[in-house]
Amino acid sequence: MSLSSILIKDIDWILTQNSRRQILKNYSVYVEENLITEIGNPRVEADFTIDGKGKVLLPGLINCHTHSSMTLLRGYADDMKLHEWLETRIWPLESKLKPEYCYIGTLLACLEMIRFGVTCFNDMYIFVDDIAKAVKESGLRCFLGEVIFDWNLKNKFSYFEKFTKKWLRDDLVTPVVNPHAPYSCSDETLFKLKEISDRYNLLTHMHVSETEKEVKDFQKNKNKTPVEHLDELGILNDRFIGVHCNWLSSKDVEILSRRNSSIVHCPTSCMKLASGRVPPLKNIFEKNIRVGLGTDGCASNNNLDLFEEMKNCSLINKFQERDPTFIPAQKTLDLVTIEPAKILSIDDRIGTIGEGKIADLILVDFKKPHLQPIHTKHTIISNLVYSCKGQDVDTTIVDGKILMKHGKVLTLNEHEVMNQTQSIIQELMNS
């Protein structure tokens, strides 16, 4: 729904996520075109007015790692070890995917994310032109690139470079270089992808040190860790995003810090696949490495709910560190708002609420039994992290456009998307 102005009126609480982490009470927000132009008590008429009573306004959530089309594989292969899961179930079925399948799978993912207040996501999959088409129809913001393995290289470099040129200056879709992992990409492949990344100043987004097996295999075959290997190749820099990073050594952390690289933590996927441990976040934070949260794909999560991800992040890391004070609620909220905005180099535009910032915003309905009571303003943050569900999101706005208002998605036909999904699943399973 394209708008020229929006007034979000009489909001109970606004979590700005600015440098002072200001929390504002009983304010209104005026959006003109795609920018927040006034926070306070705007005495203006707007094309559309949204009631903010009983609600909390916060920046749209940012999913720093997912595989959107894997909604098609939700529930297909659960309760398995990672490498067995990939090699015997996921990769064989993915080999049968078609562009139209990924288009529909992404529409389903976008529908889910709009409902759960995710306004931006960092995606890695195949048939990315079709994924981009779905993203544009949904109105979401996306960082996207074709996943590259050594065994699927035919025409991949030229395809991705053409994709990059097409979308490089788009407002909502941003190309990203996506080598799958150090164990699935040769040095030659990584060098070629680095050339593309450097040529177009793109982020590089890659699974790294996800399992103990991956790290032990590298140490056995190369006498180094995956991170050490990537560093020696010159792949690590301030545009590098390492995903999972569960099995980092102290030296790995030092290297990533020195290269100013970033990390994405996917706690739910990590627990479900029993990766053995989560990233050493205490050391990572001490070294000032940027961290964002990701859901991973729906085949290993099995949803795209960043509220659930926040809670799981906080709990599993408190448990691992045996420290209930570790990663407090405010820090966890940072990992799905301002921190991933910094990782994706868009913190000048989104990730916080302020005049002049782009209107990527969500309203959460706090008139729910599980979100009450509110003792102080800080209770709101605790309730968001430890009690809130994606289903509590009332309104989702991206780039100044209302994608969902009071629980009704405006950019996609929900029943049509779900019906199309079931139809192609039947076709896929019979192929």
N, C-alpha and C positions, 0 to 999 in steps of 0.2 A: 504494500500500500504506500504509494508515493505521496508525501506531504510536503507543504512548504513551511508550515509552522505547527508546533505542538506545545500545549501547556499542560504540564503535569502538576496538578493543583493540590495544595494542602497535604503534602507528603508528611507522614509522621516522623520519619527519620531518613536522613541521607548519609550514607557512608561514602565520603569523598575519596578515600584511599590516597589523598594527597600526601605530601612529605610530612605533614603534621598529623596525618590520619584523623582529620577533623570529622566529627559526627554532628550533623546539623539537625535541629528539631523544628518541625512545623514550618517548613519552607516550601516554595514552589519553584519549578524549573521551566524556563522557556527555551524552546529549541526552534531555530529558524534555519531553513534549508537543512544542512546536516550538522550544524554547530550549536552547542549550548551557548546562548547569548546572555542569559540572566539567571541568577540564582538568588532568590529572596522573596519578594512579593510583587511579581510583575503585574502591572495594571494594563494589560494588553489583551486584545482578542486574538485567538488562534484558530487555525483551520480545524483543529481537533483538540479537545480537552480530555484529559485522562484523570480520573479521580484517584488521588494518592492516599486517601484516608485509610488508616489501618495497615499501611504498607511501608516497606523499606525500599528505598532506591539505592542501587549500587552499580558500579561499572559492570558491563557485560562480562561474563566469565570467559576465560581463554583456555581452550584445551590444547596443550602444547605438543601432544602426540596422539594420533589416532590413524586408523585405516577405515575411512568412512564406509566404503562399499562392503566391508566385512559384516555389516548388519545382516547381509544375506547368509552368513555362516553362524549367526547367533544360535547357540544350542546344538550345533551340528556335531561338535567334537569336544566334549568336556572330559575332565578328570584324567588327563594324560600328561606325561612328561613332555617338556617343550620340544625337543628335537624329534621325538617319536610323533608328537602331535603335528609338527610341521611337515615331516617327511612322509607320513602315512595317510594323513587326513586332509590337512589344509592345502598344501601345494598341489596334490593331485586334483582336488576339486577346483582350485583356482585356475588350473590349466584349461578348464572347460568354460571359463567365463568369457562373455562377449561384451563389447562396448555397451550395448543396450542394458545388459544386466547391471553393469557398474553404474550406469546412469540412474536406474531405478533404486539400486541399493543406496546410492548417495542421497537421493530424495528422501528415502526412509530415514537415513541418518540425520539429515538436515531437519526433518520434521521433529525428530526426537530432541535434537539440540535446541531448536527454537523453544520447544516446550520446557526444556530444562534450563533455560537462561544462558546457554552457551552462544556467544555472539561471534566468536572467532575460533578457528581451529587450524592446526598444523597437520597436514595430511600427507600420507605416503601410500600410493597404490598404483594400479595400472589403468590404462585407458583414461588418462587424465583430462583429455579434451572433453570427454563425456561427463566426467566428474565436475569439471568447471562449468559446464552447461547447467547441471543440476544446482550447483551452488548459486549461480547467478539467478536462477529462477526462484530460489528460496529467499535470497536477499542477505544471506550470511556473508561473513568475511572469512577468507580462507588462504592459507599458505599451502602450496600444492606442487608436487613434482612426481614424475614417474619413478617408481622404485626400480633400481638397477641391480641385477644379479649377473654374474658371469655367464650363466646359461640362458639368458634372454636378451643378449646384446644385439641381435639382428635389427638394424635400423634404429636402435634405441637412442643413440647420441644425436642423430639428425632429427629424429622425432621430437626429442626433448628440447633441442635448440629451437626448432620451429615453434614449439609450444611457448617457450620463453619469450621469443620475439613477439608472439601474438598477445601475451598477457602482461608483459613487463610493466606497462603503464596503466593497467586497469585499477580502478578504485578499490575493488573488493577481492580480486584473485591475484595473488603474488606468487611467481614461480620460485621453487626451492629445489636444490640439488639433493637427490635422495639415494645414495648408495645404500644397499640393504644392511650390510654389516662387514666388518673386516674379514670374516671367515668365508663370505660369499662373493667377495669382490677382489680380484687380483690387483697387484700394484699398478699394472698398466691401466686397468679400468679406473682406479682411484685417481691416477694422474690425469686422465682424460676428463673426468668429472671436475677435478680441481681447476683445469683450464677453463671450463665453462663457468664455474663458480666465480673465478677471478675476472673473466671477461665481462660478465654482467653484474658483478658485485652481489651475488646471491648467497643466501644462507646454505649451509650444508647440514643435513639432518640425517642421523645414522644410528642404528642399534649398535651399542658397544658394551662388551663385558656383561652381558645379561645373565649368563649362567657360569657356574664353576667349570663345567665341561669346556666351554668356549675358551676360558682363560688357560686352563690346564693344557688344552690342545695347542694353543699358541706357544706356551712356555716349552712344551715338548718339541714342537716342530721348528720354532724360530728363536727359542731361548729369550723371549721377551713377552710382555703383555700386549694385548690389542692396542691399548693406549700408547705404550712405548713405540709400537710399530707405526701407528698413525703419525706420531710426532716425528719419527725419523723420516717418514715420507713427506713431511711438510704439510700435512692435511689440516692439522690443528691450528686454529686462529680464533679471532673474536667473532667470526661468523659461523663457528662450528657448534652444533647442538648434538650432544651425545645422549642417546635415549637408554633408559634402564640403569646402566652403570652400577649394577648391584655388587659386582665383584671387583671393585677398584682397590688397588693397593695404596698405601700412603704415598708412594712415589708417583702413581697415576694421578692422585689428587694434586700433588705439587705441579706436575706437568700441565694439567688442565688449568690450574690457577695461573701459571706462568704464561700460558697462551691466551688467557682471558676467554676461554671457551665456556659453554653453558651445559647444563645437565637437565634432563627431564626425568622425573620420578613417577613411576606408574605403580602405585602400591597395590591396587586391587588385582591387577594382572599378575604382579609379582607374587602375591600370596596364593592366587588360584593355581598358578603354574609351579608353586613351591620352589621358587628360585633359590631358596636356602638362606637368603638374607636380603636386606634392602640396602641402598647406597649408604655409605658412612657419612650421613648428613652433618653430624656434629663437626667432623673434620672439614667437610666441604664448606659449611657456613663459615668456619674459622678462617678458611682461605679465601673468603669473599667470592666464591664461585656462584654465579647466578643459577637459580633452580626454579623450574616450573613444574606443574603437575600435568599428567596426561592420563587419559583413560585407557590407552591402547585400543585395539579393535574390539568389536562386539563378540568376536569368537573367543576372546580370552578375558572378558571382563564380567558380565556380558551386556553392559549398558554404557551409556554416554553421560552419566550423571556425575557432574563435578562436585556436587554437594556430598554425595557418597564418597567420592575420591578424597575430599578434604578430611572427612571424618576418619577414613581408613589411614590416610597419611599420618594424621596426628596420633592415632592409637598405636599403629604398628611401630612407629619410631619411638614413642614413649616406652613401649614394651621392650624394644631392642636395647634402648639405652638404660633401661631400668630407672627412668627419671620422669616423673609426672609433670615436671615443669618444662620439659623439652618440647619445642615447637608449639607454643601457645596458640590460641585460636586466631589472634591477629596475624601472627606469622603465617599460619596456614591460609588465611584469606588472601594474604599478599601473593601466595604461590599460584593463584588462579586469576589475578588481576594485574597489579603493577609489575610484578617480576616477569611473567611471560611477555608482557608488553615490551619490557626492556630486552628480553632475549630475542624477540622478533623485530627489534629496532623500530617499534611504533609507539613508544611511550610518550612521544611528543604529541600524539594524536588521541590514543585511547589508553585505558587501564586505570584512569582516575576520572573524577568528576570535577570540572571546573569551567569557568567561562572561557570560551575559545577552544575548548576541546571538542572532538567529534562525539556526537550523541550515539554511543554504543552503550545502552542502558537497560537494566532490568528492574522490574518491580516485583518484590516478593510479598505475598499476602501473609501478614503475621496474625490475622484473626483466625488462628487455628489452635486447638487445644495443645498440641505438642510444641508450639512456639510461644506459649505463655507460661508464667508472667514475665514482665520486663521490669526488673528491679532498678537498673541503671542503664545508661546508654551502652555500657560494655556488655550487658547481658545479650544485646542484639547480636553481637559478633559471636559470642559463645553459642547462642541458639542457631545461628546460621551454620556454624561448623559442625556442631554435635547433634542437632535435632532436625535441621531442615532437609527436605527432599526436593528433587527436581520438580516434582508435581506441585510444589508450593509457589512456583513462579507464576505470576499473574499476567505480566506484560513484558514483551521483548522488543527492543528498538535497536536497529543497526543502521548506522550512517544516516540518522535522522528519519528513518522509515519504520513504521510500525509493522512488525512481522507477526506479532500476536498481541491481542488486546483483550484483557479480562478473560484469558483462557481460550480464546478463539483464534486459531492460526489463520492469517489473512492471505498469505502468499502461496500456500499449497493446499490442494484438496486432499485431506487426510484419508478419507475412505478410498479414493481413487488410487492413492499411492500404496496403501496397504493391499488393496485388491491386485494391483499390478505386481507387487512383490510376491504374493502367494502364487500368482500365475507363472512367473518366471522361475520360481523355486521348483515347481512341478516339472517344468521343462528341463531345468538344470539337473535334477535328480534322475530324470529318465534318459539323459544324454549319455 
